[in-house]
Amino acid sequence: FIYILKKDYKIKFINGYLMKIVNGIIELNSYELTIFDNSYNSILITTPYLDKDHPKILYVNNAFTRMSGYKAEEIINKTPRILQGEKTDREVLKRLKECLSQEEYFEGKAINYTKEGNEYWVEWNISPVYDENKKLIAFISMQKDISISQKLLNQIKLFQTAIDQNDDSIALFSPKGDYIYVNRAYSQRTGYSESELIGKNPRILKSCQHNEKFYKNLWEKLLNKKPFNGVFFNKNAQGEIYYEKQTITPIVQEDEIIGFVVIGKDYDKDEQQKKQLQEDVFLDTLTKLFNKKAFEEKFYNAVENYNKNSISFSMMFIDIDNFKQVNDTMGHDKGDEALREVANFLKDKFRKNDDIFRFGGDEFIVLLYNIENKDAIEISNKIEDLFINSNIANNYNIGISIGAKQYLGEKMEDFFKETDKQMYLKKRFKKKI
């Protein structure tokens, strides 16, 4: 007769019907043991642990013989060492012996070996058995083959180790976009420890070097369950900008996004090359101002920022008066020199956050941010006056005409034409004078 405490699954014997000692020998009641024979879990009963000997196996049930491959008669009176082998954890066995020697309950897992020598993982729950005089007479072990679950656990651990030791930075995010895991490379790359990132939002790395178009494209793809690839300009914990080529992939389960995985590659060296390429592509080689291609991108971003965030901007269209005469009378080298001096003049007179472009030939454009029409016109008039009194105007006998206009949501083509028109009106007015 036995009962099981469901809380800790320890087996307790409440009378001596299961086994008894006769002339110093343990006898098992085969009738009472039939309750174990058809148990789903493996059961093994041994003699009590002795300091100078190993416990002997007294009983095994049918589940145990199926699990181990041994018939009952092949294993009875053997020690449990028959099940051990090269990969059996000796530390677990040491702890097991310590518990048994102190007549304590033991719980653990280790690798055992079948009769054919095949290894399997077993989980044990071992309890001491006492007679009516409270004398230890045996140990009973409930065993469970956990090979499949242990193999899966080992695979997960291997996968985690591979991710953690990967040179690529890897992070997992919740559906809300908060960190739930980062590997060592990610921590090293960002300068933040894992504990500093978990639960936080990746905006902690935001460098403000990406425009709204970049993030719009990112979220459109992710929310449509598609991966996003791009180069991120992030800021680490020390405030330094670093470049990383990232792939962000939505994790989808039953058609729902349950998280995101980010894999990033160090892009600093490539990005330095890219920056040089961008300079070659977006800078005018003569004046070192932005070129026409850069204007198209910056202008698009300014319009997008106006439409989304109502941030105003104005544009100036600048043309050099009498520039053809410089080339015709002084030569093209002097003409190039004049263009460089005009470019330096403009860089000196406008704010650092305004963008200046050589649009082509002797035409320049300036995008002024957070400036309204009245102020833009006033600034353009002051710039013209300053240029007239400059050494550049005197040395080359040239002037500048500036058309200025605030963007108010019209079509980009119309806005450009109107600003250009304002410039030509000024040029005509000067000729009449």
C-alpha positions in Angstrom: 0.0 0.0 0.0 1.5 3.4 -1.0 0.4 6.9 -1.5 2.0 9.7 -3.5 2.3 13.3 -2.3 1.4 15.3 -5.5 3.4 18.3 -4.4 6.8 16.7 -4.5 6.0 13.2 -5.9 7.9 11.5 -3.1 6.7 7.9 -2.5 5.9 7.0 1.1 5.2 3.5 2.4 2.7 3.4 5.3 3.1 -0.3 6.2 5.5 -3.3 5.7 3.4 -5.3 3.2 5.6 -4.3 0.2 8.9 -5.6 1.6 10.2 -7.1 4.9 13.5 -8.3 6.3 13.7 -12.1 7.1 16.9 -13.3 8.7 18.7 -10.1 7.5 17.5 -10.6 3.9 15.0 -8.3 2.2 12.0 -10.1 0.8 9.6 -8.4 -1.7 5.9 -9.1 -1.7 5.3 -9.9 -5.3 1.6 -9.4 -5.0 2.0 -5.9 -3.8 4.5 -5.2 -6.5 2.0 -5.8 -9.3 0.9 -2.2 -8.8 4.3 -1.2 -10.2 4.5 -3.7 -13.0 2.2 -1.8 -15.3 3.3 1.7 -14.3 4.1 4.1 -17.2 7.3 5.3 -15.5 10.2 3.1 -14.8 10.6 1.9 -11.2 13.7 0.4 -9.6 14.1 -0.7 -6.0 17.6 -1.2 -4.4 19.1 -2.3 -1.1 20.1 0.6 1.2 23.3 2.4 0.5 26.4 1.0 2.3 29.7 2.8 2.8 31.8 0.0 1.4 29.5 -1.5 -1.1 27.0 -0.4 -3.8 23.3 -1.0 -3.4 22.0 -4.0 -5.2 19.0 -4.0 -7.5 16.0 -5.8 -5.9 13.2 -5.0 -8.4 12.6 -3.4 -11.8 9.2 -3.0 -13.5 8.3 -3.6 -17.1 8.8 0.0 -18.1 12.3 -0.2 -16.8 13.2 -3.3 -18.8 11.9 -1.6 -21.9 13.9 1.6 -21.3 17.2 -0.2 -20.4 17.0 -3.2 -22.6 17.8 -5.5 -19.7 15.5 -8.3 -18.7 14.7 -8.4 -15.0 16.7 -11.6 -14.4 19.7 -9.9 -16.1 19.8 -7.0 -13.8 18.5 -8.2 -10.4 21.3 -8.3 -7.8 23.5 -6.2 -10.0 24.4 -2.6 -8.9 23.1 0.5 -10.8 26.7 0.9 -12.0 25.7 -1.5 -14.8 23.7 1.4 -16.3 26.6 3.9 -16.1 29.2 4.8 -18.7 31.6 7.3 -20.1 29.2 10.2 -20.3 27.5 9.6 -17.0 27.9 12.8 -14.9 30.2 11.9 -11.9 29.2 15.0 -10.1 25.5 13.9 -10.2 26.5 10.5 -8.9 28.5 12.1 -6.1 25.5 14.2 -5.1 23.3 11.1 -5.3 25.5 9.1 -3.0 25.6 12.0 -0.5 21.8 12.2 -0.4 21.5 8.4 0.0 24.1 8.3 2.7 22.1 10.9 4.6 18.8 9.1 3.8 17.5 12.1 2.0 15.3 12.4 -1.1 17.2 12.8 -4.3 16.2 14.3 -7.6 18.4 14.6 -10.7 19.2 13.6 -14.2 22.2 12.0 -16.0 23.1 9.8 -19.0 22.6 6.0 -18.6 23.3 3.3 -21.1 21.1 0.5 -22.4 22.2 -3.2 -22.6 23.2 -2.5 -26.2 25.4 0.4 -25.1 23.1 3.2 -26.4 23.0 6.3 -24.2 19.8 7.8 -22.9 18.9 10.6 -20.5 17.1 9.6 -17.4 15.5 11.7 -14.7 15.4 10.2 -11.2 13.3 10.7 -8.1 14.7 8.5 -5.3 13.1 8.1 -1.9 14.2 6.1 1.2 12.0 3.2 2.3 11.6 2.4 6.0 10.1 -0.6 7.9 7.6 -0.4 10.8 10.6 0.3 13.1 11.7 3.3 11.0 14.7 1.4 9.8 16.0 2.1 6.3 15.5 -1.0 4.3 15.6 0.1 0.6 15.5 3.0 -1.9 12.9 3.2 -4.5 13.6 5.1 -7.7 11.0 6.5 -10.1 12.7 7.1 -13.5 11.7 8.8 -16.7 13.4 8.7 -20.1 13.9 12.4 -21.0 16.2 11.8 -24.0 14.0 13.6 -26.5 13.4 16.6 -24.3 17.1 16.7 -23.3 18.2 16.5 -26.9 15.9 19.4 -27.7 17.3 21.3 -24.7 20.8 20.7 -25.8 20.0 21.9 -29.3 18.5 25.0 -27.9 21.6 25.6 -25.7 23.8 25.0 -28.7 21.8 27.4 -30.8 22.0 30.0 -28.0 25.7 29.6 -27.7 26.2 29.9 -31.4 24.1 33.1 -31.4 25.9 34.5 -28.4 29.3 33.8 -29.9 28.4 35.1 -33.3 30.4 38.0 -34.7 27.3 39.5 -36.1 25.2 41.6 -33.7 21.9 39.8 -33.0 18.9 41.1 -31.1 15.3 40.0 -30.5 12.4 42.4 -30.0 8.9 42.1 -28.7 5.9 43.0 -30.9 6.1 46.5 -29.4 9.7 46.9 -30.5 11.4 46.5 -27.1 14.5 44.5 -26.5 14.1 41.0 -25.1 17.5 39.5 -26.0 20.9 40.7 -27.3 24.0 38.7 -27.9 27.5 39.7 -26.8 28.4 41.3 -30.2 25.3 43.5 -30.0 26.3 44.7 -26.5 29.9 45.4 -27.6 28.7 47.2 -30.7 26.3 49.5 -28.9 28.3 49.9 -25.7 25.3 49.0 -23.6 25.2 45.9 -21.4 22.3 43.4 -21.8 20.7 44.6 -18.6 20.8 48.1 -19.9 19.0 47.2 -23.1 16.4 44.6 -22.1 13.0 46.3 -21.9 14.2 49.4 -23.7 13.4 50.7 -27.1 16.0 50.8 -29.9 15.5 54.6 -30.2 18.2 54.7 -27.5 20.6 54.3 -30.4 19.0 56.9 -32.6 21.5 59.3 -34.2 18.9 61.5 -36.0 20.8 60.9 -39.3 17.9 59.1 -40.9 14.9 61.0 -42.5 11.3 60.2 -42.2 11.3 58.4 -45.6 13.8 55.9 -44.2 11.6 54.9 -41.2 8.4 55.0 -43.3 9.9 52.4 -45.7 11.1 50.4 -42.8 7.7 50.1 -41.0 5.8 49.6 -44.2 7.8 46.5 -44.9 7.8 45.1 -41.4 4.1 45.5 -40.8 3.5 43.8 -44.1 5.5 40.8 -42.7 8.5 41.4 -45.0 12.1 41.8 -44.0 13.9 45.2 -44.2 17.5 45.6 -45.2 19.4 48.8 -44.7 22.4 50.6 -43.4 21.8 52.2 -40.0 23.7 55.2 -38.6 23.5 54.5 -34.9 24.9 56.2 -31.8 26.6 54.0 -29.2 26.6 54.5 -25.4 29.7 56.8 -25.7 27.8 59.1 -28.2 29.9 57.9 -31.2 28.3 57.2 -34.6 28.7 53.7 -36.0 27.4 52.1 -39.1 25.7 48.7 -39.3 24.1 46.9 -42.2 21.0 45.3 -40.7 18.4 42.8 -41.7 15.2 43.1 -39.6 12.8 40.2 -40.0 9.3 39.9 -38.5 8.7 36.7 -36.5 5.3 35.5 -37.7 3.1 32.9 -36.0 -0.4 32.1 -37.1 -0.3 35.2 -39.3 0.5 37.4 -36.3 3.7 39.3 -35.7 5.0 38.0 -32.3 8.4 39.8 -32.5 11.4 40.9 -34.6 14.9 39.6 -35.1 17.7 41.9 -36.1 21.0 40.7 -37.5 23.6 43.4 -38.0 27.0 43.4 -39.7 29.9 45.8 -39.0 29.7 48.3 -41.8 32.1 51.0 -40.6 34.8 50.3 -43.2 32.3 49.9 -46.0 30.5 53.0 -44.8 33.6 55.1 -44.9 34.0 54.0 -48.5 30.4 54.7 -49.1 30.8 58.2 -47.6 33.6 58.8 -50.0 31.5 57.6 -52.8 28.6 59.8 -51.7 31.0 62.8 -51.6 32.0 62.0 -55.2 28.4 61.6 -56.2 26.8 64.4 -54.2 29.5 67.1 -54.1 30.4 69.5 -56.9 34.1 68.9 -57.6 34.9 72.6 -58.3 33.1 74.4 -55.5 32.8 71.5 -52.9 29.1 72.5 -52.5 26.3 70.0 -52.9 25.5 69.3 -56.5 22.2 69.0 -58.4 21.7 65.3 -57.5 22.1 66.2 -53.8 19.6 69.0 -54.2 16.9 66.6 -55.6 17.2 64.4 -52.5 17.4 67.3 -49.9 14.5 69.1 -51.6 12.4 65.9 -51.5 13.2 65.5 -47.8 12.3 69.1 -47.0 8.9 68.8 -48.8 8.2 65.5 -46.9 9.1 67.1 -43.6 6.8 70.0 -44.4 3.9 67.7 -45.3 4.3 65.5 -42.2 5.6 67.8 -39.5 4.6 71.3 -40.9 8.2 72.4 -40.7 8.5 75.4 -43.1 11.4 76.1 -45.5 12.2 78.5 -48.2 14.4 78.3 -51.3 16.6 80.8 -53.0 17.6 80.6 -56.6 20.9 82.5 -57.2 22.3 83.4 -60.6 25.6 85.3 -61.2 25.2 88.4 -63.3 27.7 89.0 -66.1 29.4 85.7 -65.6 29.7 85.0 -69.3 31.9 88.1 -69.6 34.3 86.7 -67.1 34.9 83.5 -69.2 35.1 85.5 -72.4 37.5 88.2 -71.2 39.5 86.6 -68.4 39.4 82.9 -69.5 37.8 79.8 -68.0 40.4 79.4 -65.3 39.4 82.8 -63.9 35.8 81.8 -64.4 36.3 78.7 -62.2 38.1 80.8 -59.7 35.2 83.2 -59.5 32.8 80.3 -59.0 34.9 79.0 -56.1 34.9 82.5 -54.5 31.2 82.9 -54.9 30.7 79.5 -53.3 32.9 80.5 -50.3 31.0 83.8 -50.0 27.7 81.9 -49.8 29.0 79.4 -47.3 30.2 82.3 -45.1 26.9 84.2 -45.2 24.3 81.4 -44.6 23.7 79.4 -41.5 25.5 76.0 -41.0 22.2 74.1 -41.1 21.1 75.7 -44.4 22.1 73.6 -47.5 23.9 75.3 -50.5 24.0 73.8 -53.9 25.8 74.5 -57.2 22.8 73.7 -59.4 24.8 74.0 -62.7 27.0 76.5 -64.5 26.7 79.8 -62.6 23.5 78.9 -60.8 23.2 78.2 -57.1 20.4 77.2 -54.8 20.0 77.6 -51.1 17.5 75.7 -48.9 16.7 77.6 -45.7 14.9 75.7 -43.0 12.4 77.1 -40.6 12.3 80.4 -42.6 9.1 82.1 -43.8 8.7 84.1 -47.0 9.1 87.6 -45.5 12.4 86.7 -43.9 13.7 84.8 -46.9 13.1 87.8 -49.1 14.8 90.1 -46.6 17.8 87.8 -46.4 18.1 87.6 -50.2 18.2 91.4 -50.4 20.9 91.7 -47.8 23.0 89.0 -49.5 22.8 90.8 -52.8 23.9 94.1 -51.1 26.8 92.4 -49.3 27.9 90.8 -52.6 27.9 94.1 -54.5 30.3 95.6 -52.0 32.5 92.5 -51.9 36.0 92.1 -53.4 34.6 89.4 -55.6 32.2 91.7 -57.3 34.9 94.3 -57.9 37.6 91.9 -59.0 35.4 90.1 -61.6 32.8 92.8 -62.3 29.9 90.5 -61.4 26.8 90.6 -59.3 24.2 88.1 -58.1 20.4 88.0 -58.5 18.4 86.0 -56.0 14.8 84.8 -56.2 13.3 83.7 -52.9 10.1 81.9 -52.0 8.6 80.0 -49.1 7.2 76.5 -49.8 3.4 76.3 -49.1 2.5 72.9 -50.2 2.3 73.4 -54.0 3.6 71.0 -56.6 7.4 70.8 -56.5 7.7 71.7 -60.1 5.5 74.8 -59.7 7.4 75.9 -56.7 10.7 75.6 -58.4 9.5 77.5 -61.5 8.1 80.3 -59.3 11.4 80.7 -57.4 13.3 80.7 -60.6 10.9 83.3 -62.0 11.5 85.6 -59.0 15.2 85.5 -59.7 14.8 86.5 -63.3 12.5 89.4 -62.4 15.3 90.8 -60.2 17.8 90.3 -63.0 15.5 92.2 -65.5 15.0 95.0 -62.9 18.8 95.5 -62.6 19.2 95.7 -66.4 16.6 98.4 -66.6 18.4 100.4 -64.0 
